[in-house]
Each structure stands twice: as structure tokens, then as C-alpha cells.
Amino acid sequence: MQDVDRLDAARALLRWYADAGVDEAVAAEPVDRFRNDQPAAAPARSASASVTRIARPSQPSADEAASLAAAIAAACDSHEDLAAAVAAFDGCPLKAGARNTVFSDGIPGAALLIIGEAPGRDEDAAGKPFVGRAGGLLDRMLAAIGRSRMSDALITNVVYWRPPGNRAPTQAEIAVCRPFVDRLIELTTPKAIMLAGGVPLQAMTGVAGITRARGVWRDVTLPSGKTYPVLPVFHPAFLLRQPAHKRLAWKDLQTLAAGLRDA
């Protein structure tokens, strides 16, 4: 009977613990927490504390990445060297989400350098700037003044990887890529630079507002001290959405052609 009584008492105690919210046994013997001579409990260790963590390299800041890009770009002595350096560069966060590095297309050393905004979906897939409908319109615009990326024009962007959702690149992303853009200009030594759209206009000159700035020659001075003439024009993608502005684009193309002839 004593065993039965003990079993009933144990069951009653368990029910009491359960009703009180106790759901875990933490020791084989009870501990009197009111005693002063209890040994100090060892600090609890989380499950993650026992796991060896491997530190992953963090993404450099925009300033650090831009400084690294400047050092890499300065060491490039040819268009091919610069293209390879850009393809190997991991300092721009956009690269992680892009399919391809989109550096340039056309003739290195051409008299006309065209600088656009950033790769879109078609450019990211092809690995070349200005393809698809916007690229087709740009090719027709160049043909109208007797130019072609196949013979006497070079095309690039201020950012070499596609921003998510085709959004505009941020100032930080542009700043990271800018040393490569400047070095490309120095290696190309163009007679004229066409800035296609508001993003390259602001990136290269600090001027905002393509509608008011278009068609007016400006100078861009690089960190090396060299100065190059630039002409802002509407981006071909904008002209596809606003075809009424093509008459202004034609006027700007004539200004560009005249500048190339007089250079």
C-alpha cells in the first residue's frame, strides 16, 4: 500500500507542477534557492554559442570601393585591361544581382564616346550596352549623322551592372563606378562625348534637368586635369515614350555632328 500511496502522491505532485506551469526538469535534485551557500550557476550558453562561426567578408563602403576602383583603374593602360578590371571588380553591390558585366560596345579610341545610364534587362542578358528597342533607336540616331558603333563610336554607361527592377542607379553606385568611367575617357581620348539622358548628365557634370540642359556643350574636367567636351541629349528610351521630342533630338544630333567636324 505504501508503494501505491507514493505513486498517487507523485502523480498528484506532477499535476500540481503542471497546473503551476512547470514543464521542464532542470536538475535531478531540488535546489533551495533561499540558501546563501549555493554554488554560482554557470552562465547559460545559447545553442549558437557552441557553433563555430566563419566570418564572411563585409561589403566595403562606397568610399572604400571608389578608392579601390580608382587604384585599379589607374593601373590600366589599355581598353582591354580596363574591361577585364571592371569584370573582375566586386566593389559595386549591383554586381551580385546582375547576370553580366556591361562595360562597352563599339570601337575603342573612337572620336565619339556615348555614355548612358545603366544596363536594362536586354543589356544585362546580352552583356552589351544599348540593345533592344532603345539600342536600335540609338543606332538609327548615329546613322543619321554618319556614325556607327561598328566603325567610329564607342558606347558605355555610368554603371556597369543592372539595378534591380531597372531603377535608376544611386549616387553611391555611380560614385563606385566613376573612376572606371574617367579612365575609359582618358584611354579613349574622344573628340566629343554624348551624354544620353539625365542620369549621365548629372553624374558627369553635376547638372540636373536634361530638358533644359540638352543640346548645350559643356566641359567635363577629370581628376587628371584633362578636359573633354560633352553634349547632353535625350535618352533613346525617353524618345520611344515621347516621340514628339525627336525633333529636338535631331537638332541635338546636328549639333553633335558639327562639334565632331570642328574638333
N, C-alpha and C positions, 0 to 999 in steps of 0.2 A: 504493500500500500504506500510505503514511503516513496518508492520509485514513481508511482502514479501521481502522488502529490507533487513531487518535484517536477514532473513533466507538465502537469497542469499549471504549476507556478511559473515555469519557463515560458509556456505559451501565453499566459496572462501578461508576463513582463514584455514579451515581444509585441503583443497587441498594444500595450501601453506606449512602448517606444514608437511604434508605427503611428499611433494617434498623435504623438508629440512631434512627429515629423522626422524622426531619426530613421535614415535609410542606408547608413553605411557604418560598418565596424572599422574603427581606426586602430584598435590595439587588442591584444589577447586578454589583457587585464585592465580593470578600471583604473583611472587616474584621479587622484584627489587634487583638483585644481586650486584648492584653498590652502594647501601646504606650501611653505616657503622654501622647502629643501628639494623641490623638484628640479631635475637637470634641465638645462635650457634646451628647448626643442631646436632641432636642426632646421635651418631655413628651407622652406619648401622650394622645390625645383620644378619649374614648368617642364612640360614634355619637350618643348622646343629647345630647352637649355642643354639637353643631353645630345642634341643633334649637332654635328659639326657643320657649320655654315661656310660656304665658299663665297667669298666676296666677289661680286661682279663689278667690273669697271664701270664707273658712272659716266654719263654723257657729259662732255666738257661744256662749260658755259659758252654763251655766244661769243664773248670777248676772247676766251681761250681758243675757241675753234677758229675765229677770224685771224688771230695771231699765228696759229699753226698754218692756216691756209696761206697767209702772206709769206711765211718762210718757205713753204713748199713751192708756191708759185714763182718766187724769186729765183729758185734753183732750176727752173725750166727754161731751156734755151731754144726750144722749137715747139711748133704746134703739136706735134706728136707727143712730145714729153708732157706738155700741159694736159692734153687729152687723157693720157694714161694716169697722170697725177689726180685729176678730177675723178676718174673712175675708181681710183683706189681710196679716195678721201672718205672718211666716215664721220666727219665732224658736223654734218648737217643732219638733223633728225629726220628730215623728209626722206632720206635715202632708204630708211628701214621699211617704209611703206610703198616704195616705188618698184616697178618691175625692171626699169632700165635707167641708166645714167644718160641724159640727153645733153650732150655737150655742144656739138656744132654740126653743120652740114654746109657743103659748098667748097670753095677754093681758098685754102689758107694763103694769106698775103694778098687777098683781093682788095681792089681800091674801095669797094663798098662793103661795109660791115653793117649788118642788120641785127639789132638787139631787141628781142621780145621779152615777154613776161616770164612764163614758166611752162613746162610741158603740160599738155592736157592728156586726156585718155588716149587719143590716137598717137600722140608723140611718145607717150610712155610705152605703148605697145611696140612702136616701130624703132625707138631709140634715136629718133631724129627730130629736130625742131621744125615746126610749121609743116605738118602734114594734114591730111583730111581736107575739109572744105576751106578752112582758113588758110591752110598752106597752098591750096590750089588758087585761091584768090591772090595771095601774095605773089605766086609765080606769074600770074597774069599781070599784076601791077608792075613787076620787074620787067616783064617782056614789053610792056607799053613804053618803057624808056630804054629799051635795047639791052637789058641786063638779064642775067640768069644765074641761079646757084650752080649751074653746071659749068659755067665759064668764067664769070667775073664778079661773083658776090659770095660772101660768107655769112651764115646765119647762126645766131646763138641766142641765149636767154640770160636774164639776170639770176635765175635759179635753175639748177640742172636736174631737179627731181620733182615729180608731180606732187603738188599739195593735195591732201585728201579732199575729195569732192570737187576738185577743180577750183577751190577757193583761191583768193589772191595770196601770194606769199607774204609772210610777216616781215617787218623791218629787221628782225633778228636773223631770219633765214636769208634775207638779201645780203645783210652785212657779212655773214659767214662766207657766202659765195663771191662777194665783191672783189677780193684780191685776185681770184682767178679771172674774173671779167677784165679787170685792169691789165693783167698780164697778157691776156689774149689780144687786147687792143694794142699793146706795145709790140707784140710779136707780129701782128697783122699790119701795123702802120697804115691804116686805111686813109684814103683821101677824105672820106666822109662817112659818118655813122648815122644810120636811120634808127630812131627810137620808135618802135612800134607799140604805141599805147601809153596810157597814163602811168602804169607801174614802172617801166624802164625810164620814163621821163623823170619821175620823182627820185628813183633810185640813183640815177646818174647825175642829175642836176639839182635836186632838192626842190624843184618847182612842181607844184600841184596844179592840176587842171589842164587836161590835154586839149580841150576845146579852144581855150584861149591861147595856149602855147604852140599849137600845131602850126607848121609852115614857117616858123621863125628860126633862123640859125642861132645857135648858141655855142659856146665853147665849154668843153669839159677838161679840167686840169687833173691829171693823175697824180698820185703821191710822188712819182718820179719827177714831177715838174713839167712833163710833156703835156701839150695841149692839142686837142682834136676837135674839129667842128662836128656838131650833132644837129640833126633836124628831126623834131618830133612830128609824127604823123599818127593818124587814127590806126588802131589795130584792125587787121583784116576781119577778125571775128565781130568787131563792132560794126564794120561796114556791112557784114552779112545781115545783121539785125536792123541796121539803119541805112538801107541802100540810098536814101536821099542825100547822104553825106558823101557819096562817091565823087560828086563834082568837086568838093573841097579836096578830097584825096588826090584827084587828078591834078589839081593845081599844085598841091604839095609835091607830087612826083615830078612835075616840071621844074619846080624849084630845086629839087634834089639833083635832077639831071644837069641843070645849069651849074650847080655847085661842083659837080664832078668834072664838068668840062673846064671850068675855070681854075680848078685846083692844080 
